[in-house]
């Protein structure tokens, strides 16, 4: 190694001085930024001129407004997803699910519904009535993974800036990787020992059932202030999805929900005795805009698809302006100050994440709001990780509190399994600092992949939440089938898949597959950037270049490919002349 190479390697990282400074490395040396004091933070936060305070107040108002409509769009997206995919997702639940199939059913259904709460409600209603407790536990593990799809979708909203996309996507997939790794540890443990089932069973041994109780739980500000806006547009009927799941109803005519039965006139809760996928709001008695008194299941699903597109567009618009306003508010602020203000103890961050989730009653909202903050560099991936763990824990505690007053003993046991699962995940992948590396390092590497191809997040979502689980679910169905022919086909496919994965790993690590792939993506990205920087009017450039060549009399040099083509054409002409002679 030359002295020049050593100097480059040992060269210290160049830290940005202020927020928004251009830097070569998106991961500055954090240790060098830790010299700020809380007095510096106080001065930067609270010492301003009247004009600066006016701008800060206006900026905070804009951020609050954008955050509100961001949450409204998330709520609408969740409701429309339930309407669009509720019949399919609810029909996936069954009593013949083996552990792998149950895990994948929970994952896919939650990714389709965009709501782990709905999936958990279906699981709780089915435990003891359609599926066993063990199957419910495996489905709950899958739901824990499926709920992370929203984060990755939010990260796509920062695709316009490669730096922001890298950080945002890396921060988003922290949640995915953590949940996948937790399942990798806890699923075999549960299969071998029944750890979650036995521990939760011991905890509810003397519990009394509150099923059918008229007690209510605190709805939280999301339900109170955000949902009314979204439910004026569309409101999903969770009762139908649960009924499809437990087999007591269906989306077909005569299945208990269709046809919709409403009295003539403007539809209201009092006039509509039977509704389908789209329901009315009991608190106000009104029906949403997309409610149709004579709709079929297909009509409601079309409405759900339309609202899904509108809500995604609204989400990305809010995200775009939210990132812009936050950038303007933080622009010029010392990076040392930002790092000091956000550098909170990890365990305190877990408590904060838990508290925020219990406050807003949604881990998706908490992690989705954190994702753009990671994207703009206000917080790091290392700081988001414990907040994400807290959000995971918070949604479990919320579900547990709800089950204490509204569910039976089995529902309480499922909620306890969910809580224990996430507590064990924190023990396995956070308590000892070295165990955080398997989560944070892959997240950063996946974030860096977006620099090579900005479409990578879409591919990641398609593989992680649909292609991979569907493949595993199909293989597990074949292997668990009673027919010997299906078993043989399943095992043959598994062997072929393992051989294919082994060959890919060999090619990737020992035949320069990794470097070839990276080179291909680099060339593609270089070509894309080059095409973006080229002038739009290429005809004008060509005409100008031709005029310069004619004026100067310089010869036109052909590239090697054109010279080869001309030589080949000349040889073919000579051969043709010889044949003719």
Secondary structure by P-SEA (a helix, b strand, c coil): ccaaaaaaaacccccccccccccccccccccccccccaaaaaaacccccaaaaaaaaaaaaaaaaaaaaaaaaaaaaaaaaaaacaaaaaacccccccaaaaaaaaaaaaaaaccaaaaaaaaaaaccccccaaaaaaaaaaaaaaaaaaaaaaaacccccaaaaaaaaaaaaaaaaaaaaaaacaaaaaaccaaaaaaaaaaaccccccccccccccccccccccaaaaaacccccaaaaaaaaacccccccccccccccccccccccccccccccbbbbcccccccccccccccaaaaaaaaaaaaaaaaaaaaaaaaaaaaaaaaaaccccaaaaaaaacccaaaaaaaaaaaaaacccaaaaaaaaaaaaaacccccccaaaaaaaaaaaaaaaaaaaaaccccaaaaaaaaaaaaaaaaaaaacccccccccccaaaaaaaaaaaaaccaaaaaaaaaaccaaaaaaaaaaaaaacccaaaaaaaaaaaaaaaaaaaaaaaaacccaaaaaaaaaaaaaaaaaaaaaacccaaaaaaaaaaaaaaaabbbbbbcaaaaaaaaaaaaaaaaaaaaac
